[in-house]
Amino acid sequence: MFLIRCPVTGTDELVAESAIVGLSNHPTHIAMTVRCPQGHRHVYRTGSRWEQPHRNPARQARELVDA
């Protein structure tokens, strides 16, 4: 179960995983299509901030050090 906000009615709705209609995997996020109890279908995006370009969190070493 998870909580979604229906943008049509503006209410918070508790839905089961069976309400997931589809999933689409993208490089920066996962798009999840969910059917709310009122019958509306909404797409929710999870993961990294999908509005911004994906940034590589790894930093390059400033200098090499012998082990």
All heavy atoms as TSV, in Angstrom:
chain	resi	resn	atom	element	x	y	z
A	1	MET	N	N	0.838	-1.174	0.000
A	1	MET	CA	C	0.000	0.000	0.000
A	1	MET	C	C	0.894	1.252	0.000
A	1	MET	O	O	1.962	1.262	0.590
A	1	MET	CB	C	-0.885	0.018	1.250
A	1	MET	CG	C	-1.725	-1.201	1.481
A	1	MET	SD	S	-3.321	-1.275	0.687
A	1	MET	CE	C	-4.138	0.206	1.057
A	2	PHE	N	N	0.426	2.282	-0.686
A	2	PHE	CA	C	1.145	3.546	-0.671
A	2	PHE	C	C	0.157	4.689	-0.842
A	2	PHE	O	O	-0.986	4.493	-1.256
A	2	PHE	CB	C	2.271	3.586	-1.707
A	2	PHE	CG	C	1.840	3.264	-3.107
A	2	PHE	CD1	C	1.579	4.279	-4.002
A	2	PHE	CD2	C	1.728	1.952	-3.533
A	2	PHE	CE1	C	1.194	3.985	-5.297
A	2	PHE	CE2	C	1.352	1.652	-4.825
A	2	PHE	CZ	C	1.084	2.672	-5.701
A	3	LEU	N	N	0.613	5.868	-0.488
A	3	LEU	CA	C	-0.226	7.057	-0.480
A	3	LEU	C	C	0.061	7.889	-1.721
A	3	LEU	O	O	1.217	8.181	-2.030
A	3	LEU	CB	C	0.059	7.873	0.780
A	3	LEU	CG	C	-0.854	9.051	1.056
A	3	LEU	CD1	C	-2.262	8.564	1.398
A	3	LEU	CD2	C	-0.302	9.872	2.199
A	4	ILE	N	N	-0.986	8.261	-2.445
A	4	ILE	CA	C	-0.851	9.132	-3.611
A	4	ILE	C	C	-1.762	10.339	-3.427
A	4	ILE	O	O	-2.689	10.311	-2.629
A	4	ILE	CB	C	-1.201	8.413	-4.933
A	4	ILE	CG1	C	-2.672	7.978	-4.935
A	4	ILE	CG2	C	-0.271	7.248	-5.194
A	4	ILE	CD1	C	-3.168	7.530	-6.291
A	5	ARG	N	N	-1.495	11.388	-4.167
A	5	ARG	CA	C	-2.401	12.540	-4.199
A	5	ARG	C	C	-3.045	12.566	-5.575
A	5	ARG	O	O	-2.354	12.605	-6.592
A	5	ARG	CB	C	-1.664	13.835	-3.937
A	5	ARG	CG	C	-2.591	15.060	-4.091
A	5	ARG	CD	C	-1.984	16.333	-3.602
A	5	ARG	NE	N	-1.933	16.412	-2.162
A	5	ARG	CZ	C	-2.946	16.817	-1.381
A	5	ARG	NH1	N	-4.080	17.144	-1.922
A	5	ARG	NH2	N	-2.793	16.880	-0.077
A	6	CYS	N	N	-4.376	12.554	-5.586
A	6	CYS	CA	C	-5.116	12.646	-6.848
A	6	CYS	C	C	-5.136	14.103	-7.273
A	6	CYS	O	O	-5.708	14.946	-6.578
A	6	CYS	CB	C	-6.536	12.118	-6.677
A	6	CYS	SG	S	-7.540	12.285	-8.172
A	7	PRO	N	N	-4.507	14.452	-8.409
A	7	PRO	CA	C	-4.489	15.848	-8.838
A	7	PRO	C	C	-5.857	16.348	-9.310
A	7	PRO	O	O	-6.094	17.542	-9.361
A	7	PRO	CB	C	-3.467	15.884	-9.967
A	7	PRO	CG	C	-3.258	14.489	-10.387
A	7	PRO	CD	C	-3.688	13.604	-9.263
A	8	VAL	N	N	-6.771	15.440	-9.623
A	8	VAL	CA	C	-8.105	15.839	-10.073
A	8	VAL	C	C	-8.955	16.291	-8.884
A	8	VAL	O	O	-9.559	17.363	-8.902
A	8	VAL	CB	C	-8.792	14.682	-10.837
A	8	VAL	CG1	C	-10.220	15.057	-11.212
A	8	VAL	CG2	C	-7.996	14.305	-12.068
A	9	THR	N	N	-8.980	15.469	-7.824
A	9	THR	CA	C	-9.803	15.786	-6.653
A	9	THR	C	C	-9.030	16.523	-5.576
A	9	THR	O	O	-9.628	17.121	-4.687
A	9	THR	CB	C	-10.390	14.501	-6.050
A	9	THR	OG1	O	-9.315	13.656	-5.606
A	9	THR	CG2	C	-11.246	13.759	-7.053
A	10	GLY	N	N	-7.680	16.448	-5.610
A	10	GLY	CA	C	-6.857	17.098	-4.600
A	10	GLY	C	C	-6.828	16.378	-3.266
A	10	GLY	O	O	-6.432	16.940	-2.263
A	11	THR	N	N	-7.251	15.111	-3.258
A	11	THR	CA	C	-7.289	14.346	-2.012
A	11	THR	C	C	-6.170	13.320	-1.978
A	11	THR	O	O	-5.691	12.856	-3.018
A	11	THR	CB	C	-8.638	13.609	-1.856
A	11	THR	OG1	O	-8.835	12.751	-2.990
A	11	THR	CG2	C	-9.786	14.587	-1.775
A	12	ASP	N	N	-5.743	12.967	-0.772
A	12	ASP	CA	C	-4.779	11.887	-0.584
A	12	ASP	C	C	-5.536	10.567	-0.573
A	12	ASP	O	O	-6.584	10.453	0.070
A	12	ASP	CB	C	-4.023	12.056	0.730
A	12	ASP	CG	C	-3.101	13.258	0.712
A	12	ASP	OD1	O	-2.669	13.648	-0.384
A	12	ASP	OD2	O	-2.809	13.793	1.787
A	13	GLU	N	N	-5.011	9.590	-1.287
A	13	GLU	CA	C	-5.667	8.293	-1.399
A	13	GLU	C	C	-4.686	7.185	-1.073
A	13	GLU	O	O	-3.543	7.213	-1.519
A	13	GLU	CB	C	-6.208	8.071	-2.824
A	13	GLU	CG	C	-7.193	9.117	-3.301
A	13	GLU	CD	C	-8.535	9.034	-2.608
A	13	GLU	OE1	O	-8.832	7.978	-2.005
A	13	GLU	OE2	O	-9.277	10.027	-2.670
A	14	LEU	N	N	-5.131	6.223	-0.293
A	14	LEU	CA	C	-4.331	5.044	0.006
A	14	LEU	C	C	-4.681	3.975	-1.014
A	14	LEU	O	O	-5.849	3.593	-1.145
A	14	LEU	CB	C	-4.635	4.558	1.428
A	14	LEU	CG	C	-3.736	3.474	1.991
A	14	LEU	CD1	C	-2.293	3.964	2.074
A	14	LEU	CD2	C	-4.229	3.047	3.361
A	15	VAL	N	N	-3.689	3.516	-1.774
A	15	VAL	CA	C	-3.943	2.529	-2.827
A	15	VAL	C	C	-3.014	1.331	-2.649
A	15	VAL	O	O	-1.924	1.436	-2.097
A	15	VAL	CB	C	-3.755	3.132	-4.241
A	15	VAL	CG1	C	-4.780	4.207	-4.514
A	15	VAL	CG2	C	-2.369	3.671	-4.441
A	16	ALA	N	N	-3.466	0.192	-3.120
A	16	ALA	CA	C	-2.670	-1.041	-3.072
A	16	ALA	C	C	-1.778	-1.121	-4.305
A	16	ALA	O	O	-1.989	-0.410	-5.297
A	16	ALA	CB	C	-3.596	-2.251	-3.015
A	17	GLU	N	N	-0.795	-2.004	-4.251
A	17	GLU	CA	C	0.091	-2.167	-5.407
A	17	GLU	C	C	-0.657	-2.682	-6.629
A	17	GLU	O	O	-0.203	-2.525	-7.754
A	17	GLU	CB	C	1.287	-3.061	-5.079
A	17	GLU	CG	C	0.943	-4.410	-4.563
A	17	GLU	CD	C	0.746	-4.462	-3.051
A	17	GLU	OE1	O	0.947	-3.462	-2.355
A	17	GLU	OE2	O	0.364	-5.524	-2.577
A	18	SER	N	N	-1.837	-3.263	-6.431
A	18	SER	CA	C	-2.643	-3.720	-7.572
A	18	SER	C	C	-3.188	-2.538	-8.381
A	18	SER	O	O	-3.663	-2.724	-9.496
A	18	SER	CB	C	-3.788	-4.610	-7.093
A	18	SER	OG	O	-4.627	-3.901	-6.208
A	19	ALA	N	N	-3.116	-1.316	-7.848
A	19	ALA	CA	C	-3.570	-0.125	-8.564
A	19	ALA	C	C	-2.531	0.359	-9.573
A	19	ALA	O	O	-2.819	1.234	-10.379
A	19	ALA	CB	C	-3.891	0.990	-7.574
A	20	ILE	N	N	-1.328	-0.227	-9.553
A	20	ILE	CA	C	-0.296	0.146	-10.523
A	20	ILE	C	C	-0.684	-0.430	-11.880
A	20	ILE	O	O	-0.852	-1.633	-12.034
A	20	ILE	CB	C	1.090	-0.373	-10.096
A	20	ILE	CG1	C	1.505	0.247	-8.767
A	20	ILE	CG2	C	2.130	-0.061	-11.170
A	20	ILE	CD1	C	2.771	-0.339	-8.185
A	21	VAL	N	N	-0.843	0.453	-12.845
A	21	VAL	CA	C	-1.252	0.045	-14.186
A	21	VAL	C	C	-0.038	-0.231	-15.064
A	21	VAL	O	O	-0.048	-1.127	-15.897
A	21	VAL	CB	C	-2.147	1.132	-14.820
A	21	VAL	CG1	C	-2.534	0.770	-16.235
A	21	VAL	CG2	C	-3.379	1.359	-13.970
A	22	GLY	N	N	1.037	0.545	-14.871
A	22	GLY	CA	C	2.229	0.353	-15.683
A	22	GLY	C	C	3.442	1.022	-15.076
A	22	GLY	O	O	3.322	1.954	-14.284
A	23	LEU	N	N	4.617	0.517	-15.458
A	23	LEU	CA	C	5.897	1.075	-15.032
A	23	LEU	C	C	6.758	1.284	-16.268
A	23	LEU	O	O	6.767	0.460	-17.170
A	23	LEU	CB	C	6.627	0.132	-14.078
A	23	LEU	CG	C	6.050	-0.040	-12.694
A	23	LEU	CD1	C	6.763	-1.162	-11.965
A	23	LEU	CD2	C	6.167	1.241	-11.905
A	24	SER	N	N	7.492	2.390	-16.271
A	24	SER	CA	C	8.399	2.671	-17.373
A	24	SER	C	C	9.714	3.156	-16.785
A	24	SER	O	O	9.746	4.157	-16.069
A	24	SER	CB	C	7.790	3.729	-18.292
A	24	SER	OG	O	8.654	4.010	-19.346
A	25	ASN	N	N	10.797	2.446	-17.086
A	25	ASN	CA	C	12.104	2.773	-16.541
A	25	ASN	C	C	12.824	3.742	-17.477
A	25	ASN	O	O	12.924	3.506	-18.667
A	25	ASN	CB	C	12.923	1.498	-16.364
A	25	ASN	CG	C	14.110	1.694	-15.475
A	25	ASN	OD1	O	14.284	2.736	-14.876
A	25	ASN	ND2	N	14.946	0.678	-15.390
A	26	HIS	N	N	13.308	4.867	-16.912
A	26	HIS	CA	C	14.045	5.882	-17.656
A	26	HIS	C	C	15.415	6.049	-16.998
A	26	HIS	O	O	15.606	5.656	-15.861
A	26	HIS	CB	C	13.284	7.209	-17.646
A	26	HIS	CG	C	11.938	7.122	-18.291
A	26	HIS	ND1	N	11.746	7.293	-19.636
A	26	HIS	CD2	C	10.710	6.857	-17.773
A	26	HIS	CE1	C	10.463	7.154	-19.923
A	26	HIS	NE2	N	9.820	6.884	-18.806
A	27	PRO	N	N	16.383	6.668	-17.674
A	27	PRO	CA	C	17.715	6.838	-17.078
A	27	PRO	C	C	17.709	7.645	-15.775
A	27	PRO	O	O	18.523	7.410	-14.896
A	27	PRO	CB	C	18.511	7.580	-18.150
A	27	PRO	CG	C	17.813	7.297	-19.421
A	27	PRO	CD	C	16.362	7.117	-19.073
A	28	THR	N	N	16.796	8.601	-15.632
A	28	THR	CA	C	16.788	9.453	-14.445
A	28	THR	C	C	15.653	9.181	-13.475
A	28	THR	O	O	15.645	9.723	-12.377
A	28	THR	CB	C	16.707	10.931	-14.860
A	28	THR	OG1	O	15.527	11.112	-15.648
A	28	THR	CG2	C	17.947	11.349	-15.635
A	29	HIS	N	N	14.670	8.399	-13.872
A	29	HIS	CA	C	13.524	8.169	-13.002
A	29	HIS	C	C	12.737	6.945	-13.472
A	29	HIS	O	O	13.005	6.394	-14.534
A	29	HIS	CB	C	12.604	9.394	-12.988
A	29	HIS	CG	C	11.958	9.681	-14.306
A	29	HIS	ND1	N	12.620	10.319	-15.331
A	29	HIS	CD2	C	10.718	9.397	-14.770
A	29	HIS	CE1	C	11.807	10.426	-16.367
A	29	HIS	NE2	N	10.655	9.864	-16.053
A	30	ILE	N	N	11.776	6.556	-12.661
A	30	ILE	CA	C	10.820	5.513	-13.020
A	30	ILE	C	C	9.451	6.174	-13.073
A	30	ILE	O	O	9.045	6.849	-12.130
A	30	ILE	CB	C	10.817	4.363	-12.004
A	30	ILE	CG1	C	12.179	3.680	-11.987
A	30	ILE	CG2	C	9.705	3.359	-12.313
A	30	ILE	CD1	C	12.347	2.668	-10.887
A	31	ALA	N	N	8.739	6.026	-14.172
A	31	ALA	CA	C	7.390	6.562	-14.309
A	31	ALA	C	C	6.404	5.452	-13.967
A	31	ALA	O	O	6.447	4.370	-14.546
A	31	ALA	CB	C	7.154	7.069	-15.728
A	32	MET	N	N	5.542	5.716	-13.008
A	32	MET	CA	C	4.585	4.718	-12.528
A	32	MET	C	C	3.171	5.237	-12.790
A	32	MET	O	O	2.792	6.301	-12.303
A	32	MET	CB	C	4.811	4.491	-11.032
A	32	MET	CG	C	3.876	3.517	-10.411
A	32	MET	SD	S	4.286	3.167	-8.675
A	32	MET	CE	C	4.081	4.769	-7.930
A	33	THR	N	N	2.392	4.512	-13.584
A	33	THR	CA	C	1.004	4.881	-13.845
A	33	THR	C	C	0.134	4.160	-12.824
A	33	THR	O	O	0.197	2.947	-12.685
A	33	THR	CB	C	0.588	4.481	-15.272
A	33	THR	OG1	O	1.494	5.062	-16.200
A	33	THR	CG2	C	-0.829	4.933	-15.574
A	34	VAL	N	N	-0.668	4.945	-12.097
A	34	VAL	CA	C	-1.487	4.420	-11.007
A	34	VAL	C	C	-2.941	4.807	-11.245
A	34	VAL	O	O	-3.243	5.915	-11.682
A	34	VAL	CB	C	-1.012	4.996	-9.649
A	34	VAL	CG1	C	-1.884	4.500	-8.515
A	34	VAL	CG2	C	0.427	4.636	-9.396
A	35	ARG	N	N	-3.851	3.885	-10.934
A	35	ARG	CA	C	-5.288	4.150	-11.000
A	35	ARG	C	C	-5.774	4.468	-9.586
A	35	ARG	O	O	-5.633	3.660	-8.673
A	35	ARG	CB	C	-6.030	2.944	-11.557
A	35	ARG	CG	C	-7.515	3.154	-11.762
A	35	ARG	CD	C	-8.217	1.899	-12.295
A	35	ARG	NE	N	-8.051	0.783	-11.366
A	35	ARG	CZ	C	-7.285	-0.287	-11.574
A	35	ARG	NH1	N	-6.590	-0.404	-12.675
A	35	ARG	NH2	N	-7.213	-1.250	-10.684
A	36	CYS	N	N	-6.312	5.661	-9.381
A	36	CYS	CA	C	-6.787	6.040	-8.053
A	36	CYS	C	C	-8.188	5.458	-7.832
A	36	CYS	O	O	-8.838	5.001	-8.779
A	36	CYS	CB	C	-6.767	7.558	-7.877
A	36	CYS	SG	S	-8.017	8.456	-8.776
A	37	PRO	N	N	-8.679	5.458	-6.591
A	37	PRO	CA	C	-9.997	4.884	-6.298
A	37	PRO	C	C	-11.143	5.530	-7.082
A	37	PRO	O	O	-12.175	4.904	-7.291
A	37	PRO	CB	C	-10.166	5.122	-4.793
A	37	PRO	CG	C	-8.774	5.156	-4.266
A	37	PRO	CD	C	-7.967	5.811	-5.350
A	38	GLN	N	N	-10.983	6.776	-7.532
A	38	GLN	CA	C	-12.036	7.425	-8.325
A	38	GLN	C	C	-11.992	7.013	-9.795
A	38	GLN	O	O	-12.821	7.436	-10.583
A	38	GLN	CB	C	-11.917	8.960	-8.235
A	38	GLN	CG	C	-12.346	9.528	-6.911
A	38	GLN	CD	C	-11.271	9.374	-5.844
A	38	GLN	OE1	O	-10.092	9.221	-6.159
A	38	GLN	NE2	N	-11.677	9.384	-4.602
A	39	GLY	N	N	-10.998	6.206	-10.171
A	39	GLY	CA	C	-10.902	5.717	-11.544
A	39	GLY	C	C	-9.982	6.520	-12.435
A	39	GLY	O	O	-9.809	6.182	-13.604
A	40	HIS	N	N	-9.407	7.594	-11.931
A	40	HIS	CA	C	-8.477	8.397	-12.726
A	40	HIS	C	C	-7.126	7.691	-12.822
A	40	HIS	O	O	-6.738	6.972	-11.922
A	40	HIS	CB	C	-8.271	9.774	-12.089
A	40	HIS	CG	C	-9.537	10.511	-11.826
A	40	HIS	ND1	N	-9.913	10.900	-10.573
A	40	HIS	CD2	C	-10.521	10.913	-12.661
A	40	HIS	CE1	C	-11.070	11.533	-10.636
A	40	HIS	NE2	N	-11.466	11.543	-11.891
A	41	ARG	N	N	-6.431	7.920	-13.914
A	41	ARG	CA	C	-5.070	7.398	-14.072
A	41	ARG	C	C	-4.085	8.564	-14.000
A	41	ARG	O	O	-4.280	9.580	-14.654
A	41	ARG	CB	C	-4.910	6.664	-15.394
A	41	ARG	CG	C	-5.639	5.359	-15.405
A	41	ARG	CD	C	-5.362	4.600	-16.663
A	41	ARG	NE	N	-6.127	3.359	-16.636
A	41	ARG	CZ	C	-5.751	2.266	-17.247
A	41	ARG	NH1	N	-4.636	2.256	-17.944
A	41	ARG	NH2	N	-6.482	1.190	-17.176
A	42	HIS	N	N	-3.048	8.384	-13.195
A	42	HIS	CA	C	-2.048	9.423	-12.994
A	42	HIS	C	C	-0.666	8.817	-13.152
A	42	HIS	O	O	-0.458	7.651	-12.849
A	42	HIS	CB	C	-2.157	10.030	-11.593
A	42	HIS	CG	C	-3.560	10.398	-11.212
A	42	HIS	ND1	N	-4.235	11.433	-11.805
A	42	HIS	CD2	C	-4.403	9.852	-10.314
A	42	HIS	CE1	C	-5.441	11.522	-11.276
A	42	HIS	NE2	N	-5.568	10.572	-10.371
A	43	VAL	N	N	0.286	9.628	-13.617
A	43	VAL	CA	C	1.671	9.188	-13.742
A	43	VAL	C	C	2.481	9.874	-12.650
A	43	VAL	O	O	2.457	11.103	-12.528
A	43	VAL	CB	C	2.255	9.523	-15.130
A	43	VAL	CG1	C	3.721	9.134	-15.201
A	43	VAL	CG2	C	1.456	8.827	-16.222
A	44	TYR	N	N	3.171	9.078	-11.843
A	44	TYR	CA	C	4.050	9.577	-10.796
A	44	TYR	C	C	5.472	9.184	-11.164
A	44	TYR	O	O	5.720	8.062	-11.592
A	44	TYR	CB	C	3.673	8.989	-9.432
A	44	TYR	CG	C	2.295	9.397	-8.999
A	44	TYR	CD1	C	1.191	8.591	-9.263
A	44	TYR	CD2	C	2.082	10.607	-8.348
A	44	TYR	CE1	C	-0.076	8.976	-8.887
A	44	TYR	CE2	C	0.820	10.995	-7.961
A	44	TYR	CZ	C	-0.255	10.177	-8.228
A	44	TYR	OH	O	-1.514	10.565	-7.860
A	45	ARG	N	N	6.394	10.119	-10.990
A	45	ARG	CA	C	7.794	9.862	-11.310
A	45	ARG	C	C	8.580	9.748	-10.018
A	45	ARG	O	O	8.435	10.581	-9.130
A	45	ARG	CB	C	8.340	10.984	-12.189
A	45	ARG	CG	C	7.722	10.935	-13.570
A	45	ARG	CD	C	8.059	12.178	-14.363
A	45	ARG	NE	N	7.551	12.079	-15.706
A	45	ARG	CZ	C	6.317	12.441	-16.068
A	45	ARG	NH1	N	5.488	12.902	-15.176
A	45	ARG	NH2	N	5.935	12.314	-17.319
A	46	THR	N	N	9.388	8.697	-9.929
A	46	THR	CA	C	10.165	8.442	-8.721
A	46	THR	C	C	11.645	8.455	-9.058
A	46	THR	O	O	12.026	8.375	-10.218
A	46	THR	CB	C	9.806	7.064	-8.113
A	46	THR	OG1	O	10.175	6.053	-9.050
A	46	THR	CG2	C	8.330	6.951	-7.821
A	47	GLY	N	N	12.482	8.534	-8.036
A	47	GLY	CA	C	13.922	8.456	-8.249
A	47	GLY	C	C	14.572	9.817	-8.238
A	47	GLY	O	O	14.157	10.718	-7.512
A	48	SER	N	N	15.592	10.006	-9.065
A	48	SER	CA	C	16.328	11.267	-9.134
A	48	SER	C	C	15.402	12.379	-9.593
A	48	SER	O	O	14.359	12.140	-10.183
A	48	SER	CB	C	17.487	11.152	-10.120
A	48	SER	OG	O	18.358	10.124	-9.743
A	49	ARG	N	N	15.822	13.612	-9.347
A	49	ARG	CA	C	15.030	14.742	-9.829
A	49	ARG	C	C	15.042	14.715	-11.349
A	49	ARG	O	O	16.050	14.967	-11.970
A	49	ARG	CB	C	15.580	16.035	-9.289
A	49	ARG	CG	C	15.430	16.096	-7.793
A	49	ARG	CD	C	15.213	17.452	-7.213
A	49	ARG	NE	N	14.463	18.394	-8.002
A	49	ARG	CZ	C	13.198	18.730	-7.747
A	49	ARG	NH1	N	12.544	18.151	-6.769
A	49	ARG	NH2	N	12.597	19.643	-8.467
A	50	TRP	N	N	13.919	14.356	-11.941
A	50	TRP	CA	C	13.867	14.144	-13.386
A	50	TRP	C	C	13.831	15.451	-14.163
A	50	TRP	O	O	14.070	15.477	-15.357
A	50	TRP	CB	C	12.694	13.254	-13.744
A	50	TRP	CG	C	11.365	13.820	-13.375
A	50	TRP	CD1	C	10.763	13.763	-12.150
A	50	TRP	CD2	C	10.474	14.532	-14.222
A	50	TRP	NE1	N	9.558	14.411	-12.190
A	50	TRP	CE2	C	9.352	14.875	-13.449
A	50	TRP	CE3	C	10.512	14.905	-15.553
A	50	TRP	CZ2	C	8.280	15.578	-13.978
A	50	TRP	CZ3	C	9.443	15.591	-16.072
A	50	TRP	CH2	C	8.344	15.921	-15.286
A	51	GLU	N	N	13.565	16.594	-13.503
A	51	GLU	CA	C	13.547	17.858	-14.201
A	51	GLU	C	C	14.954	18.335	-14.527
A	51	GLU	O	O	15.163	19.100	-15.449
A	51	GLU	CB	C	12.876	18.952	-13.348
A	51	GLU	CG	C	11.445	18.661	-12.992
A	51	GLU	CD	C	11.328	17.996	-11.627
A	51	GLU	OE1	O	12.373	17.600	-11.065
A	51	GLU	OE2	O	10.217	17.841	-11.142
A	52	GLN	N	N	15.944	17.935	-13.731
A	52	GLN	CA	C	17.310	18.384	-13.911
A	52	GLN	C	C	18.126	17.319	-14.638
A	52	GLN	O	O	17.839	16.136	-14.530
A	52	GLN	CB	C	17.947	18.664	-12.554
A	52	GLN	CG	C	17.235	19.750	-11.778
A	52	GLN	CD	C	17.806	19.889	-10.379
A	52	GLN	OE1	O	18.656	19.119	-9.977
A	52	GLN	NE2	N	17.320	20.864	-9.648
A	53	PRO	N	N	19.162	17.730	-15.360
A	53	PRO	CA	C	20.032	16.739	-16.013
A	53	PRO	C	C	20.675	15.827	-14.964
A	53	PRO	O	O	20.976	16.260	-13.859
A	53	PRO	CB	C	21.090	17.574	-16.718
A	53	PRO	CG	C	20.622	18.971	-16.688
A	53	PRO	CD	C	19.579	19.092	-15.622
A	54	HIS	N	N	20.867	14.605	-15.336
A	54	HIS	CA	C	21.474	13.634	-14.428
A	54	HIS	C	C	22.935	13.984	-14.200
A	54	HIS	O	O	23.673	14.242	-15.131
A	54	HIS	CB	C	21.349	12.231	-15.025
A	54	HIS	CG	C	21.833	11.156	-14.120
A	54	HIS	ND1	N	21.182	10.837	-12.959
A	54	HIS	CD2	C	22.890	10.339	-14.199
A	54	HIS	CE1	C	21.840	9.858	-12.360
A	54	HIS	NE2	N	22.872	9.532	-13.104
A	55	ARG	N	N	23.325	14.030	-12.939
A	55	ARG	CA	C	24.713	14.333	-12.598
A	55	ARG	C	C	25.389	13.087	-12.067
A	55	ARG	O	O	24.785	12.304	-11.356
A	55	ARG	CB	C	24.774	15.414	-11.524
A	55	ARG	CG	C	24.243	16.727	-11.980
A	55	ARG	CD	C	24.389	17.730	-10.878
A	55	ARG	NE	N	23.749	18.975	-11.262
A	55	ARG	CZ	C	23.920	20.098	-10.629
A	55	ARG	NH1	N	24.702	20.159	-9.577
A	55	ARG	NH2	N	23.305	21.182	-11.014
A	56	ASN	N	N	26.665	12.941	-12.392
A	56	ASN	CA	C	27.439	11.810	-11.904
A	56	ASN	C	C	27.959	12.165	-10.512
A	56	ASN	O	O	28.755	13.084	-10.361
A	56	ASN	CB	C	28.595	11.504	-12.860
A	56	ASN	CG	C	29.335	10.255	-12.470
A	56	ASN	OD1	O	29.021	9.625	-11.455
A	56	ASN	ND2	N	30.311	9.876	-13.263
A	57	PRO	N	N	27.517	11.431	-9.454
A	57	PRO	CA	C	27.933	11.787	-8.104
A	57	PRO	C	C	29.400	11.460	-7.806
A	57	PRO	O	O	29.949	11.947	-6.839
A	57	PRO	CB	C	27.004	10.972	-7.219
A	57	PRO	CG	C	26.607	9.815	-8.058
A	57	PRO	CD	C	26.605	10.321	-9.478
A	58	ALA	N	N	30.042	10.641	-8.614
A	58	ALA	CA	C	31.441	10.263	-8.373
A	58	ALA	C	C	32.349	11.439	-8.709
A	58	ALA	O	O	32.166	12.142	-9.694
A	58	ALA	CB	C	31.817	9.050	-9.210
A	59	ARG	N	N	33.355	11.660	-7.867
A	59	ARG	CA	C	34.315	12.726	-8.112
A	59	ARG	C	C	35.634	12.122	-8.571
A	59	ARG	O	O	36.006	11.037	-8.164
A	59	ARG	CB	C	34.539	13.538	-6.848
A	59	ARG	CG	C	33.307	14.296	-6.418
A	59	ARG	CD	C	33.593	15.126	-5.199
A	59	ARG	NE	N	33.897	14.232	-4.089
A	59	ARG	CZ	C	34.471	14.608	-2.960
A	59	ARG	NH1	N	34.824	15.846	-2.771
A	59	ARG	NH2	N	34.703	13.743	-1.996
A	60	GLN	N	N	36.333	12.867	-9.389
A	60	GLN	CA	C	37.629	12.415	-9.868
A	60	GLN	C	C	38.690	12.748	-8.813
A	60	GLN	O	O	38.650	13.815	-8.186
A	60	GLN	CB	C	37.967	13.110	-11.178
A	60	GLN	CG	C	39.212	12.566	-11.834
A	60	GLN	CD	C	39.408	13.184	-13.203
A	60	GLN	OE1	O	38.658	14.058	-13.616
A	60	GLN	NE2	N	40.417	12.729	-13.901
A	61	ALA	N	N	39.639	11.816	-8.619
A	61	ALA	CA	C	40.715	12.031	-7.643
A	61	ALA	C	C	41.606	13.173	-8.101
A	61	ALA	O	O	41.890	13.325	-9.287
A	61	ALA	CB	C	41.532	10.761	-7.480
A	62	ARG	N	N	42.061	13.985	-7.148
A	62	ARG	CA	C	42.936	15.111	-7.484
A	62	ARG	C	C	44.338	14.659	-7.842
A	62	ARG	O	O	45.011	15.233	-8.664
A	62	ARG	CB	C	42.981	16.086	-6.305
A	62	ARG	CG	C	41.656	16.759	-6.092
A	62	ARG	CD	C	41.742	17.826	-5.015
A	62	ARG	NE	N	40.411	18.369	-4.796
A	62	ARG	CZ	C	39.951	18.720	-3.627
A	62	ARG	NH1	N	40.708	18.609	-2.545
A	62	ARG	NH2	N	38.750	19.204	-3.517
A	63	GLU	N	N	44.827	13.624	-7.156
A	63	GLU	CA	C	46.143	13.085	-7.460
A	63	GLU	C	C	46.147	11.596	-7.139
A	63	GLU	O	O	45.372	11.115	-6.323
A	63	GLU	CB	C	47.224	13.796	-6.646
A	63	GLU	CG	C	47.076	13.613	-5.150
A	63	GLU	CD	C	48.136	14.390	-4.371
A	63	GLU	OE1	O	48.016	15.611	-4.294
A	63	GLU	OE2	O	49.057	13.728	-3.882
A	64	LEU	N	N	47.030	10.879	-7.805
A	64	LEU	CA	C	47.166	9.449	-7.564
A	64	LEU	C	C	48.082	9.202	-6.372
A	64	LEU	O	O	49.076	9.905	-6.200
A	64	LEU	CB	C	47.722	8.752	-8.801
A	64	LEU	CG	C	46.847	8.805	-10.041
A	64	LEU	CD1	C	47.561	8.153	-11.220
A	64	LEU	CD2	C	45.517	8.105	-9.781
A	65	VAL	N	N	47.752	8.230	-5.549
A	65	VAL	CA	C	48.539	7.890	-4.365
A	65	VAL	C	C	48.884	6.419	-4.454
A	65	VAL	O	O	48.037	5.585	-4.768
A	65	VAL	CB	C	47.738	8.178	-3.084
A	65	VAL	CG1	C	48.532	7.810	-1.850
A	65	VAL	CG2	C	47.325	9.638	-3.037
A	66	ASP	N	N	50.167	6.068	-4.180
A	66	ASP	CA	C	50.576	4.658	-4.177
A	66	ASP	C	C	49.892	3.921	-3.036
A	66	ASP	O	O	49.701	4.460	-1.945
A	66	ASP	CB	C	52.091	4.539	-4.029
A	66	ASP	CG	C	52.845	4.987	-5.274
A	66	ASP	OD1	O	52.242	4.935	-6.379
A	66	ASP	OD2	O	54.002	5.409	-5.147
A	67	ALA	N	N	49.591	2.660	-3.297
A	67	ALA	CA	C	48.954	1.838	-2.260
A	67	ALA	C	C	49.960	1.231	-1.338
A	67	ALA	O	O	51.101	1.089	-1.579
A	67	ALA	CB	C	48.148	0.720	-2.924
